[in-house]
Amino acid sequence: MPIYEFQCEECGEVFEELVLRKDEEVECKKCKSKKIKKLVSKVAFKCDGRFSGGSKCSGCSGGSCSTCH
Ligand SMILES: [Zn+2]
């Protein structure tokens, strides 16, 4: 499933949101503002458990698998 990264223009909060529809309205998790900008069109997929070495796998968007489960 597509997970996009957004940043709130009001408070600067960065969060990830699962977007099912293109026109879905996203609001800040922190201050509920609708002034949200989408960060780099990165699409993160769930970690499939394959490790590329160390403690993170190639499917992880964060520093470790714990951030993508
Ligand atoms: Zn905010």
N, CA, C, O and the ligand as a Tripos MOL2 file, in Angstrom:
@<TRIPOS>MOLECULE
protein
  277   275    70     0     0
PROTEIN
NO_CHARGES

@<TRIPOS>ATOM
      1 N           0.8420   -1.2030    0.0000 N.3       1 MET1
      2 CA          0.0000    0.0000    0.0000 C.3       1 MET1
      3 C           0.8770    1.2530    0.0000 C.2       1 MET1
      4 O           1.9490    1.2790    0.6050 O.2       1 MET1
      5 N           0.4050    2.2720   -0.6810 N.am      2 PRO2
      6 CA          1.2190    3.4960   -0.7650 C.3       2 PRO2
      7 C           1.1860    4.3280    0.5070 C.2       2 PRO2
      8 O           0.1230    4.7360    0.9750 O.2       2 PRO2
      9 N           2.3400    4.5640    1.0410 N.am      3 ILE3
     10 CA          2.4450    5.4310    2.2180 C.3       3 ILE3
     11 C           3.2660    6.6420    1.8190 C.2       3 ILE3
     12 O           4.4050    6.5140    1.3680 O.2       3 ILE3
     13 N           2.6860    7.8080    1.9870 N.am      4 TYR4
     14 CA          3.3930    9.0220    1.6120 C.3       4 TYR4
     15 C           3.8110    9.7950    2.8470 C.2       4 TYR4
     16 O           3.2090    9.6830    3.9140 O.2       4 TYR4
     17 N           4.8470   10.5700    2.6700 N.am      5 GLU5
     18 CA          5.3530   11.3680    3.7670 C.3       5 GLU5
     19 C           4.9270   12.8170    3.5690 C.2       5 GLU5
     20 O           5.0960   13.3840    2.4890 O.2       5 GLU5
     21 N           4.3840   13.3970    4.6040 N.am      6 PHE6
     22 CA          3.8890   14.7650    4.5230 C.3       6 PHE6
     23 C           4.5380   15.6280    5.5890 C.2       6 PHE6
     24 O           5.0200   15.1480    6.6160 O.2       6 PHE6
     25 N           4.5310   16.9350    5.2990 N.am      7 GLN7
     26 CA          4.9820   17.8550    6.3250 C.3       7 GLN7
     27 C           3.9640   18.9720    6.4770 C.2       7 GLN7
     28 O           3.4760   19.5370    5.4980 O.2       7 GLN7
     29 N           3.6620   19.2690    7.7120 N.am      8 CYS8
     30 CA          2.7160   20.3340    8.0240 C.3       8 CYS8
     31 C           3.4020   21.6790    7.8590 C.2       8 CYS8
     32 O           4.5050   21.8930    8.3620 O.2       8 CYS8
     33 N           2.7350   22.5870    7.1440 N.am      9 GLU9
     34 CA          3.3390   23.9040    6.9470 C.3       9 GLU9
     35 C           3.0940   24.8170    8.1370 C.2       9 GLU9
     36 O           3.6940   25.8870    8.2460 O.2       9 GLU9
     37 N           2.2310   24.3990    9.0060 N.am     10 GLU10
     38 CA          1.9390   25.2040   10.1960 C.3      10 GLU10
     39 C           2.9370   24.9440   11.3180 C.2      10 GLU10
     40 O           3.5390   25.8710   11.8600 O.2      10 GLU10
     41 N           3.1020   23.6760   11.6540 N.am     11 CYS11
     42 CA          3.9490   23.3790   12.8100 C.3      11 CYS11
     43 C           5.2050   22.5950   12.4500 C.2      11 CYS11
     44 O           6.0600   22.3560   13.3030 O.2      11 CYS11
     45 N           5.3140   22.1930   11.1800 N.am     12 GLY12
     46 CA          6.5300   21.5140   10.7530 C.3      12 GLY12
     47 C           6.5570   20.0300   11.0520 C.2      12 GLY12
     48 O           7.5560   19.3560   10.8020 O.2      12 GLY12
     49 N           5.4700   19.5290   11.5820 N.am     13 GLU13
     50 CA          5.3940   18.1060   11.9090 C.3      13 GLU13
     51 C           5.5100   17.2570   10.6360 C.2      13 GLU13
     52 O           4.8670   17.5480    9.6270 O.2      13 GLU13
     53 N           6.3240   16.2220   10.6950 N.am     14 VAL14
     54 CA          6.4530   15.3030    9.5680 C.3      14 VAL14
     55 C           5.8080   13.9870    9.9620 C.2      14 VAL14
     56 O           6.0610   13.4510   11.0410 O.2      14 VAL14
     57 N           4.9760   13.4800    9.0770 N.am     15 PHE15
     58 CA          4.3000   12.2220    9.3930 C.3      15 PHE15
     59 C           4.0330   11.4520    8.1250 C.2      15 PHE15
     60 O           4.0560   12.0040    7.0250 O.2      15 PHE15
     61 N           3.7800   10.1780    8.2910 N.am     16 GLU16
     62 CA          3.4700    9.3390    7.1450 C.3      16 GLU16
     63 C           1.9930    9.0090    7.1700 C.2      16 GLU16
     64 O           1.3990    8.8000    8.2280 O.2      16 GLU16
     65 N           1.4150    8.9680    5.9850 N.am     17 GLU17
     66 CA         -0.0180    8.7280    5.9050 C.3      17 GLU17
     67 C          -0.2900    7.7530    4.7680 C.2      17 GLU17
     68 O           0.2770    7.8550    3.6800 O.2      17 GLU17
     69 N          -1.1520    6.8310    5.0480 N.am     18 LEU18
     70 CA         -1.5810    5.8940    4.0210 C.3      18 LEU18
     71 C          -2.6480    6.5910    3.1920 C.2      18 LEU18
     72 O          -3.7030    6.9550    3.7110 O.2      18 LEU18
     73 N          -2.3770    6.7760    1.9100 N.am     19 VAL19
     74 CA         -3.3250    7.4950    1.0620 C.3      19 VAL19
     75 C          -3.9900    6.5300    0.0970 C.2      19 VAL19
     76 O          -3.3530    5.9880   -0.8070 O.2      19 VAL19
     77 N          -5.2660    6.3290    0.3020 N.am     20 LEU20
     78 CA         -6.0000    5.3730   -0.5290 C.3      20 LEU20
     79 C          -6.5760    6.0410   -1.7660 C.2      20 LEU20
     80 O          -6.6950    5.4160   -2.8200 O.2      20 LEU20
     81 N          -6.9350    7.3150   -1.6330 N.am     21 ARG21
     82 CA         -7.4620    8.0450   -2.7860 C.3      21 ARG21
     83 C          -6.5820    9.2640   -3.0270 C.2      21 ARG21
     84 O          -6.0530    9.8670   -2.0930 O.2      21 ARG21
     85 N          -6.4390    9.6110   -4.3100 N.am     22 LYS22
     86 CA         -5.5920   10.7550   -4.6480 C.3      22 LYS22
     87 C          -6.1170   12.0680   -4.0840 C.2      22 LYS22
     88 O          -5.3500   12.9690   -3.7450 O.2      22 LYS22
     89 N          -7.4300   12.1550   -3.9930 N.am     23 ASP23
     90 CA         -8.0190   13.4180   -3.5420 C.3      23 ASP23
     91 C          -8.2920   13.4270   -2.0400 C.2      23 ASP23
     92 O          -8.9540   14.3230   -1.5160 O.2      23 ASP23
     93 N          -7.7750   12.4260   -1.3750 N.am     24 GLU24
     94 CA         -8.0000   12.3520    0.0580 C.3      24 GLU24
     95 C          -7.3420   13.5340    0.7750 C.2      24 GLU24
     96 O          -6.1930   13.8830    0.5060 O.2      24 GLU24
     97 N          -8.0910   14.1310    1.6820 N.am     25 GLU25
     98 CA         -7.5550   15.2590    2.4270 C.3      25 GLU25
     99 C          -6.7230   14.7530    3.5930 C.2      25 GLU25
    100 O          -7.1530   13.9040    4.3740 O.2      25 GLU25
    101 N          -5.5450   15.2900    3.6800 N.am     26 VAL26
    102 CA         -4.6610   14.8990    4.7720 C.3      26 VAL26
    103 C          -4.5600   16.0610    5.7420 C.2      26 VAL26
    104 O          -4.3930   17.2120    5.3400 O.2      26 VAL26
    105 N          -4.6610   15.7510    6.9940 N.am     27 GLU27
    106 CA         -4.4840   16.8240    7.9660 C.3      27 GLU27
    107 C          -3.3730   16.4680    8.9440 C.2      27 GLU27
    108 O          -3.0730   15.2980    9.1800 O.2      27 GLU27
    109 N          -2.7840   17.4920    9.4950 N.am     28 CYS28
    110 CA         -1.6650   17.3040   10.4090 C.3      28 CYS28
    111 C          -2.1040   16.5070   11.6200 C.2      28 CYS28
    112 O          -3.1530   16.7580   12.2130 O.2      28 CYS28
    113 N          -1.2760   15.5440   11.9680 N.am     29 LYS29
    114 CA         -1.6060   14.7100   13.1240 C.3      29 LYS29
    115 C          -1.5140   15.5050   14.4230 C.2      29 LYS29
    116 O          -2.1210   15.1520   15.4350 O.2      29 LYS29
    117 N          -0.7510   16.5680   14.3700 N.am     30 LYS30
    118 CA         -0.4670   17.3100   15.5930 C.3      30 LYS30
    119 C          -1.4170   18.4830   15.8010 C.2      30 LYS30
    120 O          -2.0210   18.6270   16.8640 O.2      30 LYS30
    121 N          -1.5420   19.3350   14.7520 N.am     31 CYS31
    122 CA         -2.3370   20.5450   14.9360 C.3      31 CYS31
    123 C          -3.5870   20.5710   14.0700 C.2      31 CYS31
    124 O          -4.3280   21.5550   14.0660 O.2      31 CYS31
    125 N          -3.8220   19.4830   13.3320 N.am     32 LYS32
    126 CA         -5.0330   19.3450   12.5050 C.3      32 LYS32
    127 C          -5.1170   20.3360   11.3560 C.2      32 LYS32
    128 O          -6.1850   20.5220   10.7720 O.2      32 LYS32
    129 N          -3.9990   20.9720   11.0270 N.am     33 SER33
    130 CA         -3.9880   21.9080    9.9110 C.3      33 SER33
    131 C          -4.1300   21.1640    8.5900 C.2      33 SER33
    132 O          -3.6940   20.0210    8.4540 O.2      33 SER33
    133 N          -4.7440   21.8310    7.6250 N.am     34 LYS34
    134 CA         -4.9000   21.2290    6.2930 C.3      34 LYS34
    135 C          -3.8060   21.7110    5.3560 C.2      34 LYS34
    136 O          -3.7310   21.3000    4.1980 O.2      34 LYS34
    137 N          -2.9500   22.5980    5.8820 N.am     35 LYS35
    138 CA         -1.8510   23.0990    5.0500 C.3      35 LYS35
    139 C          -0.6960   22.1100    5.1070 C.2      35 LYS35
    140 O           0.2470   22.2470    5.8860 O.2      35 LYS35
    141 N          -0.8150   21.1230    4.2550 N.am     36 ILE36
    142 CA          0.1410   20.0270    4.2540 C.3      36 ILE36
    143 C           0.8360   19.9690    2.9110 C.2      36 ILE36
    144 O           0.2060   20.1340    1.8670 O.2      36 ILE36
    145 N           2.1240   19.7360    2.9420 N.am     37 LYS37
    146 CA          2.8000   19.5220    1.6670 C.3      37 LYS37
    147 C           3.3570   18.1020    1.6450 C.2      37 LYS37
    148 O           3.8160   17.5680    2.6550 O.2      37 LYS37
    149 N           3.2980   17.5250    0.4760 N.am     38 LYS38
    150 CA          3.7980   16.1660    0.3300 C.3      38 LYS38
    151 C           5.3020   16.2240    0.1040 C.2      38 LYS38
    152 O           5.7910   17.0040   -0.7140 O.2      38 LYS38
    153 N           6.0130   15.4060    0.8240 N.am     39 LEU39
    154 CA          7.4560   15.3680    0.6460 C.3      39 LEU39
    155 C           7.7740   14.4910   -0.5580 C.2      39 LEU39
    156 O           6.8870   13.8350   -1.1050 O.2      39 LEU39
    157 N           9.0250   14.4790   -0.9670 N.am     40 VAL40
    158 CA          9.4720   13.6940   -2.1240 C.3      40 VAL40
    159 C           8.5980   12.4700   -2.3730 C.2      40 VAL40
    160 O           8.2840   11.7110   -1.4560 O.2      40 VAL40
    161 N           8.2210   12.3010   -3.6120 N.am     41 SER41
    162 CA          7.2530   11.2580   -3.9480 C.3      41 SER41
    163 C           7.7740    9.8570   -3.6670 C.2      41 SER41
    164 O           7.7820    8.9700   -4.5200 O.2      41 SER41
    165 N           8.1980    9.7140   -2.4530 N.am     42 LYS42
    166 CA          8.7060    8.4280   -2.0020 C.3      42 LYS42
    167 C           7.5380    7.5200   -1.6340 C.2      42 LYS42
    168 O           6.6090    7.9190   -0.9320 O.2      42 LYS42
    169 N           7.6110    6.3190   -2.1160 N.am     43 VAL43
    170 CA          6.5820    5.3620   -1.7270 C.3      43 VAL43
    171 C           7.2450    4.2590   -0.9170 C.2      43 VAL43
    172 O           8.1410    3.5610   -1.3930 O.2      43 VAL43
    173 N           6.7960    4.1270    0.2790 N.am     44 ALA44
    174 CA          7.3880    3.1190    1.1570 C.3      44 ALA44
    175 C           6.5240    1.8730    1.1960 C.2      44 ALA44
    176 O           5.3060    1.9410    1.3560 O.2      44 ALA44
    177 N           7.1610    0.7720    1.0510 N.am     45 PHE45
    178 CA          6.4190   -0.4740    1.1470 C.3      45 PHE45
    179 C           6.7950   -1.1920    2.4280 C.2      45 PHE45
    180 O           7.8650   -0.9890    3.0030 O.2      45 PHE45
    181 N           5.9050   -2.0090    2.8340 N.am     46 LYS46
    182 CA          6.1850   -2.7560    4.0530 C.3      46 LYS46
    183 C           7.4010   -3.6480    3.8780 C.2      46 LYS46
    184 O           7.6100   -4.2470    2.8230 O.2      46 LYS46
    185 N           8.1670   -3.7190    4.8950 N.am     47 CYS47
    186 CA          9.3590   -4.5550    4.8970 C.3      47 CYS47
    187 C           8.9510   -6.0090    4.6640 C.2      47 CYS47
    188 O           8.0410   -6.5350    5.3050 O.2      47 CYS47
    189 N           9.6450   -6.6250    3.7380 N.am     48 ASP48
    190 CA          9.2930   -8.0130    3.4590 C.3      48 ASP48
    191 C          10.1700   -8.9840    4.2550 C.2      48 ASP48
    192 O          10.0910  -10.1980    4.0720 O.2      48 ASP48
    193 N          10.9860   -8.4460    5.1180 N.am     49 GLY49
    194 CA         11.7600   -9.3080    5.9950 C.3      49 GLY49
    195 C          13.1080   -9.7010    5.4590 C.2      49 GLY49
    196 O          13.8920  -10.3610    6.1410 O.2      49 GLY49
    197 N          13.3850   -9.2920    4.2200 N.am     50 ARG50
    198 CA         14.7000   -9.6230    3.6760 C.3      50 ARG50
    199 C          15.7050   -8.5770    4.1200 C.2      50 ARG50
    200 O          15.4770   -7.3800    3.9470 O.2      50 ARG50
    201 N          16.7740   -9.0030    4.6700 N.am     51 PHE51
    202 CA         17.7470   -8.0660    5.1950 C.3      51 PHE51
    203 C          18.9190   -7.8890    4.2380 C.2      51 PHE51
    204 O          19.4350   -8.8540    3.6730 O.2      51 PHE51
    205 N          19.3170   -6.6600    4.0740 N.am     52 SER52
    206 CA         20.4360   -6.3790    3.1840 C.3      52 SER52
    207 C          21.7150   -6.1760    3.9960 C.2      52 SER52
    208 O          22.6970   -5.6130    3.5120 O.2      52 SER52
    209 N          21.6770   -6.6320    5.1940 N.am     53 GLY53
    210 CA         22.8460   -6.4570    6.0460 C.3      53 GLY53
    211 C          22.5390   -5.5060    7.1830 C.2      53 GLY53
    212 O          21.7030   -4.6140    7.0440 O.2      53 GLY53
    213 N          23.1890   -5.6850    8.2720 N.am     54 GLY54
    214 CA         22.9390   -4.8250    9.4150 C.3      54 GLY54
    215 C          21.5550   -5.0970    9.9680 C.2      54 GLY54
    216 O          21.0670   -6.2270    9.9290 O.2      54 GLY54
    217 N          20.9260   -4.0530   10.4820 N.am     55 SER55
    218 CA         19.6310   -4.2500   11.1110 C.3      55 SER55
    219 C          18.4980   -3.6890   10.2720 C.2      55 SER55
    220 O          17.3660   -3.5920   10.7450 O.2      55 SER55
    221 N          18.7920   -3.3150    9.0180 N.am     56 LYS56
    222 CA         17.7130   -2.7920    8.1870 C.3      56 LYS56
    223 C          17.6580   -3.5110    6.8510 C.2      56 LYS56
    224 O          18.6690   -4.0080    6.3550 O.2      56 LYS56
    225 N          16.4760   -3.5600    6.2810 N.am     57 CYS57
    226 CA         16.3190   -4.2120    4.9950 C.3      57 CYS57
    227 C          16.1250   -3.1650    3.9180 C.2      57 CYS57
    228 O          15.8990   -1.9950    4.2270 O.2      57 CYS57
    229 N          16.2100   -3.5650    2.6580 N.am     58 SER58
    230 CA         16.1200   -2.6230    1.5520 C.3      58 SER58
    231 C          14.7390   -1.9800    1.4430 C.2      58 SER58
    232 O          14.5900   -0.9280    0.8220 O.2      58 SER58
    233 N          13.7410   -2.6030    2.0390 N.am     59 GLY59
    234 CA         12.3910   -2.0610    1.9330 C.3      59 GLY59
    235 C          12.0810   -1.0220    2.9910 C.2      59 GLY59
    236 O          11.0320   -0.3800    2.9460 O.2      59 GLY59
    237 N          12.9730   -0.8540    3.9300 N.am     60 CYS60
    238 CA         12.7210    0.0640    5.0250 C.3      60 CYS60
    239 C          12.9880    1.5000    4.6260 C.2      60 CYS60
    240 O          14.0080    1.8050    4.0080 O.2      60 CYS60
    241 N          12.0660    2.3810    4.9850 N.am     61 SER61
    242 CA         12.2850    3.7860    4.6910 C.3      61 SER61
    243 C          13.0160    4.4450    5.8440 C.2      61 SER61
    244 O          13.6610    5.4790    5.6720 O.2      61 SER61
    245 N          12.9170    3.8670    6.9760 N.am     62 GLY62
    246 CA         13.5420    4.4640    8.1540 C.3      62 GLY62
    247 C          14.8580    3.7940    8.4550 C.2      62 GLY62
    248 O          15.4640    3.1690    7.5840 O.2      62 GLY62
    249 N          15.2870    3.9190    9.6560 N.am     63 GLY63
    250 CA         16.5860    3.4050   10.0370 C.3      63 GLY63
    251 C          16.6020    1.9180   10.3000 C.2      63 GLY63
    252 O          17.6590    1.2910   10.2470 O.2      63 GLY63
    253 N          15.4490    1.3430   10.5820 N.am     64 SER64
    254 CA         15.4120   -0.0820   10.8550 C.3      64 SER64
    255 C          14.0560   -0.6490   10.5230 C.2      64 SER64
    256 O          13.1120    0.0990   10.2720 O.2      64 SER64
    257 N          13.9480   -1.9470   10.5200 N.am     65 CYS65
    258 CA         12.6830   -2.6020   10.1920 C.3      65 CYS65
    259 C          11.5740   -2.2330   11.1700 C.2      65 CYS65
    260 O          10.3930   -2.3180   10.8320 O.2      65 CYS65
    261 N          11.9370   -1.8330   12.3490 N.am     66 SER66
    262 CA         10.9140   -1.5220   13.3440 C.3      66 SER66
    263 C          10.0670   -0.3200   12.9380 C.2      66 SER66
    264 O           8.9740   -0.1210   13.4680 O.2      66 SER66
    265 N          10.5740    0.4890   11.9880 N.am     67 THR67
    266 CA          9.8240    1.6730   11.5800 C.3      67 THR67
    267 C           8.8460    1.3690   10.4610 C.2      67 THR67
    268 O           8.0110    2.2110   10.1320 O.2      67 THR67
    269 N           8.9310    0.1970    9.8750 N.am     68 CYS68
    270 CA          8.0590   -0.0620    8.7310 C.3      68 CYS68
    271 C           7.0870   -1.2010    8.9750 C.2      68 CYS68
    272 O           6.4720   -1.6990    8.0330 O.2      68 CYS68
    273 N           6.9390   -1.6180   10.2130 N.am     69 HIS69
    274 CA          5.9760   -2.6910   10.4990 C.3      69 HIS69
    275 C           4.7640   -2.1290   11.2090 C.2      69 HIS69
    276 O           3.8390   -2.8730   11.5360 O.2      69 HIS69
    277 ZN          0.7600   20.7670   12.2010 Zn       70 ZN70
@<TRIPOS>BOND
     1     1     2 1
     2     2     3 1
     3     3     4 2
     4     3     5 am
     5     5     6 1
     6     6     7 1
     7     7     8 2
     8     7     9 am
     9     9    10 1
    10    10    11 1
    11    11    12 2
    12    11    13 am
    13    13    14 1
    14    14    15 1
    15    15    16 2
    16    15    17 am
    17    17    18 1
    18    18    19 1
    19    19    20 2
    20    19    21 am
    21    21    22 1
    22    22    23 1
    23    23    24 2
    24    23    25 am
    25    25    26 1
    26    26    27 1
    27    27    28 2
    28    27    29 am
    29    29    30 1
    30    30    31 1
    31    31    32 2
    32    31    33 am
    33    33    34 1
    34    34    35 1
    35    35    36 2
    36    35    37 am
    37    37    38 1
    38    38    39 1
    39    39    40 2
    40    39    41 am
    41    41    42 1
    42    42    43 1
    43    43    44 2
    44    43    45 am
    45    45    46 1
    46    46    47 1
    47    47    48 2
    48    47    49 am
    49    49    50 1
    50    50    51 1
    51    51    52 2
    52    51    53 am
    53    53    54 1
    54    54    55 1
    55    55    56 2
    56    55    57 am
    57    57    58 1
    58    58    59 1
    59    59    60 2
    60    59    61 am
    61    61    62 1
    62    62    63 1
    63    63    64 2
    64    63    65 am
    65    65    66 1
    66    66    67 1
    67    67    68 2
    68    67    69 am
    69    69    70 1
    70    70    71 1
    71    71    72 2
    72    71    73 am
    73    73    74 1
    74    74    75 1
    75    75    76 2
    76    75    77 am
    77    77    78 1
    78    78    79 1
    79    79    80 2
    80    79    81 am
    81    81    82 1
    82    82    83 1
    83    83    84 2
    84    83    85 am
    85    85    86 1
    86    86    87 1
    87    87    88 2
    88    87    89 am
    89    89    90 1
    90    90    91 1
    91    91    92 2
    92    91    93 am
    93    93    94 1
    94    94    95 1
    95    95    96 2
    96    95    97 am
    97    97    98 1
    98    98    99 1
    99    99   100 2
   100    99   101 am
   101   101   102 1
   102   102   103 1
   103   103   104 2
   104   103   105 am
   105   105   106 1
   106   106   107 1
   107   107   108 2
   108   107   109 am
   109   109   110 1
   110   110   111 1
   111   111   112 2
   112   111   113 am
   113   113   114 1
   114   114   115 1
   115   115   116 2
   116   115   117 am
   117   117   118 1
   118   118   119 1
   119   119   120 2
   120   119   121 am
   121   121   122 1
   122   122   123 1
   123   123   124 2
   124   123   125 am
   125   125   126 1
   126   126   127 1
   127   127   128 2
   128   127   129 am
   129   129   130 1
   130   130   131 1
   131   131   132 2
   132   131   133 am
   133   133   134 1
   134   134   135 1
   135   135   136 2
   136   135   137 am
   137   137   138 1
   138   138   139 1
   139   139   140 2
   140   139   141 am
   141   141   142 1
   142   142   143 1
   143   143   144 2
   144   143   145 am
   145   145   146 1
   146   146   147 1
   147   147   148 2
   148   147   149 am
   149   149   150 1
   150   150   151 1
   151   151   152 2
   152   151   153 am
   153   153   154 1
   154   154   155 1
   155   155   156 2
   156   155   157 am
   157   157   158 1
   158   158   159 1
   159   159   160 2
   160   159   161 am
   161   161   162 1
   162   162   163 1
   163   163   164 2
   164   163   165 am
   165   165   166 1
   166   166   167 1
   167   167   168 2
   168   167   169 am
   169   169   170 1
   170   170   171 1
   171   171   172 2
   172   171   173 am
   173   173   174 1
   174   174   175 1
   175   175   176 2
   176   175   177 am
   177   177   178 1
   178   178   179 1
   179   179   180 2
   180   179   181 am
   181   181   182 1
   182   182   183 1
   183   183   184 2
   184   183   185 am
   185   185   186 1
   186   186   187 1
   187   187   188 2
   188   187   189 am
   189   189   190 1
   190   190   191 1
   191   191   192 2
   192   191   193 am
   193   193   194 1
   194   194   195 1
   195   195   196 2
   196   195   197 am
   197   197   198 1
   198   198   199 1
   199   199   200 2
   200   199   201 am
   201   201   202 1
   202   202   203 1
   203   203   204 2
   204   203   205 am
   205   205   206 1
   206   206   207 1
   207   207   208 2
   208   207   209 am
   209   209   210 1
   210   210   211 1
   211   211   212 2
   212   211   213 am
   213   213   214 1
   214   214   215 1
   215   215   216 2
   216   215   217 am
   217   217   218 1
   218   218   219 1
   219   219   220 2
   220   219   221 am
   221   221   222 1
   222   222   223 1
   223   223   224 2
   224   223   225 am
   225   225   226 1
   226   226   227 1
   227   227   228 2
   228   227   229 am
   229   229   230 1
   230   230   231 1
   231   231   232 2
   232   231   233 am
   233   233   234 1
   234   234   235 1
   235   235   236 2
   236   235   237 am
   237   237   238 1
   238   238   239 1
   239   239   240 2
   240   239   241 am
   241   241   242 1
   242   242   243 1
   243   243   244 2
   244   243   245 am
   245   245   246 1
   246   246   247 1
   247   247   248 2
   248   247   249 am
   249   249   250 1
   250   250   251 1
   251   251   252 2
   252   251   253 am
   253   253   254 1
   254   254   255 1
   255   255   256 2
   256   255   257 am
   257   257   258 1
   258   258   259 1
   259   259   260 2
   260   259   261 am
   261   261   262 1
   262   262   263 1
   263   263   264 2
   264   263   265 am
   265   265   266 1
   266   266   267 1
   267   267   268 2
   268   267   269 am
   269   269   270 1
   270   270   271 1
   271   271   272 2
   272   271   273 am
   273   273   274 1
   274   274   275 1
   275   275   276 2
@<TRIPOS>SUBSTRUCTURE
     1 MET1         2 RESIDUE 1 A MET
     2 PRO2         6 RESIDUE 1 A PRO
     3 ILE3        10 RESIDUE 1 A ILE
     4 TYR4        14 RESIDUE 1 A TYR
     5 GLU5        18 RESIDUE 1 A GLU
     6 PHE6        22 RESIDUE 1 A PHE
     7 GLN7        26 RESIDUE 1 A GLN
     8 CYS8        30 RESIDUE 1 A CYS
     9 GLU9        34 RESIDUE 1 A GLU
    10 GLU10       38 RESIDUE 1 A GLU
    11 CYS11       42 RESIDUE 1 A CYS
    12 GLY12       46 RESIDUE 1 A GLY
    13 GLU13       50 RESIDUE 1 A GLU
    14 VAL14       54 RESIDUE 1 A VAL
    15 PHE15       58 RESIDUE 1 A PHE
    16 GLU16       62 RESIDUE 1 A GLU
    17 GLU17       66 RESIDUE 1 A GLU
    18 LEU18       70 RESIDUE 1 A LEU
    19 VAL19       74 RESIDUE 1 A VAL
    20 LEU20       78 RESIDUE 1 A LEU
    21 ARG21       82 RESIDUE 1 A ARG
    22 LYS22       86 RESIDUE 1 A LYS
    23 ASP23       90 RESIDUE 1 A ASP
    24 GLU24       94 RESIDUE 1 A GLU
    25 GLU25       98 RESIDUE 1 A GLU
    26 VAL26      102 RESIDUE 1 A VAL
    27 GLU27      106 RESIDUE 1 A GLU
    28 CYS28      110 RESIDUE 1 A CYS
    29 LYS29      114 RESIDUE 1 A LYS
    30 LYS30      118 RESIDUE 1 A LYS
    31 CYS31      122 RESIDUE 1 A CYS
    32 LYS32      126 RESIDUE 1 A LYS
    33 SER33      130 RESIDUE 1 A SER
    34 LYS34      134 RESIDUE 1 A LYS
    35 LYS35      138 RESIDUE 1 A LYS
    36 ILE36      142 RESIDUE 1 A ILE
    37 LYS37      146 RESIDUE 1 A LYS
    38 LYS38      150 RESIDUE 1 A LYS
    39 LEU39      154 RESIDUE 1 A LEU
    40 VAL40      158 RESIDUE 1 A VAL
    41 SER41      162 RESIDUE 1 A SER
    42 LYS42      166 RESIDUE 1 A LYS
    43 VAL43      170 RESIDUE 1 A VAL
    44 ALA44      174 RESIDUE 1 A ALA
    45 PHE45      178 RESIDUE 1 A PHE
    46 LYS46      182 RESIDUE 1 A LYS
    47 CYS47      186 RESIDUE 1 A CYS
    48 ASP48      190 RESIDUE 1 A ASP
    49 GLY49      194 RESIDUE 1 A GLY
    50 ARG50      198 RESIDUE 1 A ARG
    51 PHE51      202 RESIDUE 1 A PHE
    52 SER52      206 RESIDUE 1 A SER
    53 GLY53      210 RESIDUE 1 A GLY
    54 GLY54      214 RESIDUE 1 A GLY
    55 SER55      218 RESIDUE 1 A SER
    56 LYS56      222 RESIDUE 1 A LYS
    57 CYS57      226 RESIDUE 1 A CYS
    58 SER58      230 RESIDUE 1 A SER
    59 GLY59      234 RESIDUE 1 A GLY
    60 CYS60      238 RESIDUE 1 A CYS
    61 SER61      242 RESIDUE 1 A SER
    62 GLY62      246 RESIDUE 1 A GLY
    63 GLY63      250 RESIDUE 1 A GLY
    64 SER64      254 RESIDUE 1 A SER
    65 CYS65      258 RESIDUE 1 A CYS
    66 SER66      262 RESIDUE 1 A SER
    67 THR67      266 RESIDUE 1 A THR
    68 CYS68      270 RESIDUE 1 A CYS
    69 HIS69      274 RESIDUE 1 A HIS
    70 ZN70       277 GROUP 0 **** ****
